[in-house]
Amino acid sequence: MGDKSKADLLQGTLDMLVLKTLTRGHLHGYAIAQLIQQLSDDVLRIEEGSLYPALQRLELNGWIDGNWGISANNRRARFYKLTPTGRKQLNGETERYRQLTGAIARVMGTA
Amino acid sequence: MQTFLPRLKRRLRYLFHHGERHRLLQEEMEFHIAAMADDLISQGMPEQEARAAARRKFGNLTLQSEQSRDTWIAAWLSDAAQDLRYAFRTFRRDAGFATFAVLIVGLGVGASSTVFSVVNTLLIRPLPFDDPDRLVWIVNHEDTSDMSGRTTQVDHFLDLRAQNQSFSDMAAFFAFYGVGDNKLTGQGEPERLSGVPVSANFFQLLGVQPQIGRLFTLDECKWNGPKVLLMSHGLWVRRFGSNPGIVGRTLTLNDEAVTVVGVMPASFDFASVFTPGSHIDLYLPFPLTPETNRWGNTLAIVGRLKPGVPLSRAQAEATILSKQFTEAHKFKDRNDFEARLSFLRDHVSGQIRPALLVLACAVGVVMLIVCANLSNLLLARTATRQKEIAIRAALGAGRARLLRQMLTESILLSSGGGLLGVLLAFAGTRALTHLDAISIPLLSDARLDGSVLVFTLLMAIASGLIFGLAPALQVPASTVHDALKDTGRGSTEGRGHKWIRSGLVVSEVAFACVLLVGAGLLIRSFLHVLDVNLGFQPERAAAVRVDPSQQYNTQAKQNSYFDEVLRIAREIPGVERAGLADSLPLGRNRAWGAAVKGRTYLPGQYPGDAFVRIISDGYIGAMGIPLIEGRDLTERDTPSTEAVMLINQTMARNFFPGERAIGQFLEGGCGKTSPRIVGIVGDVRHLALEQSSGNEMYYPMRQCDDHMSVDLVMRTALPPSQLAGVVRISLKSIVPNLPSSDFRTLQQLVDKSVSPRRFVVLLLAGFAGFALILASLGIYAVISYSVTQRTQEIGIRMALGASAADLRGQILGQTMTLAAIGMVFGVAASWILARALSSLLFGITSTDPVTFGAMLVVLGLVSAIAGYVPARRASRIDPMVALRAS
């Protein structure tokens, strides 16, 4: 139980995606999941079982900050925003990601 | 660093508000589901269906929340509390199991902690002196067993102290002091006290200060200096009611006025370090003068190394110096000196060290058996709780969480056991320290201190982890599916479980086998020791101290005193024989050089020194020492008649090989004349029961007055203890102040000398017995469990025609296979480990076939019984009932 969903997305990748998504503004968990799904043309489906632990983790690390607010449907929801340290973290991860994909692309291109 | 503090603050906030946090997380996830459902509805799905789909898609809410909570620091603590609550509830439901588990862990931990407290005192804790690591024990000639050979002459000591570069100081005590050498009279009941004469600087060297009063002055340590004494704390409390006014008062000791100058603190226990099994009441000044030098080898030496000087350098120097001294004074006024150094700690614990290490290992093995046993029991419990665990997993408990639950339970059990263990260890240590009949050094100092408690705590937690691990690891193996499905209908238990459980039983049997063989070897040795021919008969013999008082100041007066004592003693009804001796076997000893008159010995051919006893007529008979040849001493062997002596068989053989010893003369005895040998007596084991006697010679007390004390030995028709009162009253006319504590049976002397061995044997036998019980319980539990699991299978077999005897045989066979495998491993391990015991064995080898055989039979029988009980139950299963069940 719960083990399968963890294997779908690398932990670091999910964190990075969440941070990246939050650069668009304050979002609640459901919106984050939806946005990632839409932006990836339905390729990346975020399992809720991974999302909430990830949000907890990110918040505990001080990279995002959650506040209660009212959603478009007039429901109480928790909105997350990126903190300055979170932005720094995102920059670092983006850089690493570029290097990695670049390296993979070079290997795949030449081989 | 800058992110660390806010992070910690957040974590703490999570910790303290975790209930609130949990609720909000639930709410957040509820919102997620609602939002998802809204989307589905807007895509045209009916509301009811949409909500169900969203919830399904979201998955298990509890598990999600648990996983999210895993990131909180609070989770750990709150889970632990929850696990504990749950464990307590489970144990309340299963009180029998919990009690049993706590009991055996408690016994195991209690035994380990008690043994550890002794090991700690003797081998680990520093000696109760200042900077004890620099204290060195210095003996003369390490390789002899007689005290005269191992002690040092006063002038050698003074020279060594003056000329060495390695020691900051050296002190000595008079090694030939005896128990009850000093008679205290005057106020109250007369009493014999044990006092040890020490050099002036003895206490300063050890770094011990008197509790009240002062130490000896140099003036008091001169020959014929002022008579003073220091008192032990014990005597001060017991006899003088802790009265601080005692300092400066005068007591009557051996009919002389002696001034009390101080009282030593309770923490200073001379006897427990230097002469275990006895106690010291007084400390007296010992003069280091030409007069005491003439007494020959008398001193036991303790030195304090200068800081940074290694023992090897000190030894090298002492070897050179002692050789120089010996050369310079050879055949003049000094005996040989050959200094041997060892650390005081090693000297003190050296004798008992191997036995203690054996005990420590044994108790470790006991703990392993306890762990294996509980592991087995918990496994059985886990198996029956399979469904409960499966349901918890289905409801969303994570695997790690379940694992932790199992470990919490086992650690809770072991902590309960640890608590009981502390109580038992407290009682055990108390009991041990009060065994004052046991001559093991420092034993009376053993106590439960911080390090023992820490040891106990570690022991309890470690055992909980060890025995909880196997059952806990079973958890992932039981996936929800299988456990819920496997209702056990008609099936035998899973393979994996069976192997672990059987393995545990096999190891229990193997460990028990090792302990049994070890205990068996020691018990057989002990029996051999008790069976040794002592050379005298301790049954129905008793001794009482009758030292002549100061008024008998000439040899003639003393001799008439001896006549009178013997006459009175022999008239007491019930006393068959009586005689006098200066020292009894298994106590103090001394040795003198001896040579056949007119014979010169080449180097290397000298037959050795001989132990000296000064005795009266009747002593040989009273002790039950056989007279082999010639005659006993008589009351007519006096200063006015020819000087005579007795020797033992060993001495006759060594000094007169192939000759007749009777009628020959020996030089170097008591006084100037060379006595004639008139009789040969049997050898006596006077050093220890395990040690043969060596050369022994007996001088008549009336011809040789070189005796420090006199014991009256009586052989009685009645049990000796009944005679104490009569003897005391009868002797009152000539020995007026005879203390009542003086009456000792010879059996007491023998018992005391075997007490360290008995101590080890009793403990090890206790451990082995405990191990045997645990192993048999382990076998019983496993077989019984497998019978219960297979009830239906057995029912089917019986329905198909298997007879009760077949089933019994089959189950017994299963039992004996396990036991046999365990015994094979056990015997192999014992074979190797028993070699470590060889220094403790007596009269048998470490591969003694009788012991191995007997222990295998015992183990086999116990296993058979443990297996037979469930086998019988199985054979009585009613097939109809079994098949209908569940």
Interface residues (C-beta under 8 A of the other chain):
Chain A: M1 G2 S5 H28 G29 Y30 A33 Q34 E47 E48 G49 Y52 P53 L55 Q56 R57 E59 L60 N61 G62 W68 S71 N73 R75 R76 A77 R78 T85
Chain B: T3 P6 R7 R10 R11 Y14 L24 L25 E27 E28 M29 F31 H32 A34 A35 M36 D38 D39 K57 F58 G59 N60 L63 Q64 S65 Q67 S68 R69 D70 T71 W72 A393 G396 G398
